Amino acid sequence: MTMPPLLLAVAVLFWGWQTGAWAVALPVAAVFAAARVFPLRWAFSNTQLYRVADFCTVLIVLLTGYLLIAYGNPRGIILVFQWLPVAMLPLALAHAYGTRSALDLSVLFWNLRRHAPETSPAFDPSFPYFAIWVLAASAANVRGETFYLGVALLVAWPLALARPRSFSLTRWVAALMLALALGYGGQYALRELQLWLESAVPDWMAGTGSRTDPYRSMTDIGHIGELKHSDAIVLRVTRPAGGSPPKLLHRASYNIYAAASWIAQGAPFASVPPAGRGVQWLLAPGTKPSDRILVHDFSPQINPVLSLPHGTVAVEELAARRFTRNGLGAVQVERDPGYFSYVAAFAPEVSLDAEPRSEDLRVSHAEREHFAQIARDIGLAGLSPRAAIEHVSRHFRENFQYATFQAAPARASSPMVDFMHRTRAGHCEYFATATVLLLRSAGVPARYATGFAVQEYSELESAWIVRQRHAHAWARVHVDSGWIDVDTTPPEWFVVEAGTAPARAGVHDLWSWLRFRAAQAWSRSDDYLYPLAALIVLPFVLWLAWRLHRSRSRERMHRPAAAASLGERPGMDSELYLIERRLTAAGWGRRQHETVMNWMERLRRESPLETDALAEIVEMHCRYRFDPAGLSPAERARLGEAAQAWLARAAFSAR
């Protein structure tokens, strides 16, 4: 089956529609469409195709490295698939404008070049390349029925042309409709399964801290065994005024605790309009900040939640399609995954979170009686909010310790009750939850807050770095008409977590820094096409310019000598035609409309002739016949000698 005319060009346009890269799709589609109209062809030898394929391999390696460095995983991998057919474009053009309808597999596989089989397998790359364009279009991840309809039409096009005449049109259409319905149902089921898994798997299993759900926090409370946190760097923080930044960077707060989970109830997100040049977002218009920090963030997920200090009144120098905030202090932006930076302007004395509600005093039934008793035992009744905070902090400081390992609680006891009465050891989520429940039992409104602790300074980067294992939880307490951060986790928690760092952490940090610096220099989430196009197009242009320069140099050197031996039609005196006449008489002649290279491949597969030496003769003949530079005098003599020697050795017998 041959590729239908214009199908490949339409697939390229479909890719451009899905990715928005029309500047690439339109000229590429035009070039493929022109291959069906213009008769211009080049006879590429296997050696030349090897060079083109190796060049494409280099492009793919450069493309993969650039995208992984600039955008990380999974965004980088998705973009690799999205731009893979563009990196393979030189080889596809060599086939579209070449004389061969099929290519040797050795063009793609190096091991076949080194150990060539007696019968060289060949394949038509048109349909595999067509499939790569469709796969690349799907990597754009544009959800909707139009994408599926487009894929269905592209696939049905060649299938309709290949329909056997014995198979009725009605039955064929019915079979196609059934296949499309099953395919659509399958992809819908997979999407629903993905959404279910994302909602069912706890956040700490999906990359502690770097992925924050502002609506619900699946905590590690009650988890049996030692918690394992990644050493990967997710934030870099600097303070323009010098000195240390705030110790806590807030991401999300929650007001309902039930079944070892914190939930943000009644906290819808509202859009914040941009100010200035569209990169400034005012959370408290008219409030003057007293300090600023610069945050370099990395998110592997789309639409990340920002890490901000308490009292942030504005976010500056942040490009985003949309900026939203809820009443519990969570700020989420609409943008692609990868590296990005922003300035957090803040005033520590300012509180922007919503006023306390009944949820901020609620204690679940399983813990209510126990925490009320503990509140009475440590004398919280009747104390002011600040005094109650001091009593709770002292109680944890004197009677509890930090631990990343938590044994199984008693069967009839909740994890928090077991923590308060028996183990008296746990990680930050235990201390934060216990603090909130104790203060609520004393009538003080409190919420559960999550984010990061900033305590590690990197001399290499001259910045404060935040790792995934620095994800932290604390309490936000309403005091004197405003909310303040209260962290009762023993301060040694940071040292304990640092002790779990692997010996190779220094190598990982150096790689992370190099990757960050490269991404900072190259990556712009909204205009990544420009460096990407330069990465792919520039090497191709340089290679093409070098090849043209080399061809012209050879033409200047050899054209006079070659021209003297040429007739009116260059190459017509080639000794290959002597071989062709002899083979035709023996029944092995070239068929009508069969190219020289295809004829050569058929002889290699079917005839008992010596084809290795003949392949060299054919290669010199094609250069002599079609290459504008022709052959040098020595090469021209070599062609005649090799052809005569082959004729003298060959034993012809009729088929």
ABEGO torsion letter per residue (X at the ends): XBBBBGAAAAAAAAAAAAAGBAAAAAAAAAAAAAAAABABBBBBBAAAAAAAAAAAAAAAAAAAAAAAAAAEOAAAAAAAAAAAAAAAAAAAAAAAABABABBBAAAABAAAAABBBABBBBBBAAAAAAAAAAAAAAAAGBBEAAAAAAAAAAAAAAAAAABBAABBAAAAAAAAAAAAAAAAAAAAAAAAAAAAAAAABBAAAAGBGABBBAABBBBABGBBEBBBBBABBABBBBBAAEEBBBABBBABBBABBBGGBBBBBGBBBBBBBBBEAGABBBABBGBBBABBBBBBBBBABBGBBBBBBBGBABBBGBBBABBBBBAAGBBBBBBBBEBBBBBBBBBAABBABBBBBAAAABBBAAAAAAAAAAAAAAGABGBBAAAAAAAAAAAAAAABBBBABBBBBBAABBAAAAAAAAAGBBBAAAAAAAAAAAAAAAGBBBBBBBEBBBABBBAAAGBBBBBAAABBBBBBBBBGGBBBBBBABBAAAAAAAAAABBAAAAAAAAAAAAAAAAAAAABBAAAAAAAAAAAAAAAAAAAAAAAAAAAAAAAAAAAAAAAAABBABBGAABAAAAAAAAAAAAGABBBBGBBAAAAAAAAAAABABBAAAAAAAAAAAAAAAABAAEBBAAAAAAAAAAAAAAAAABBBBBX
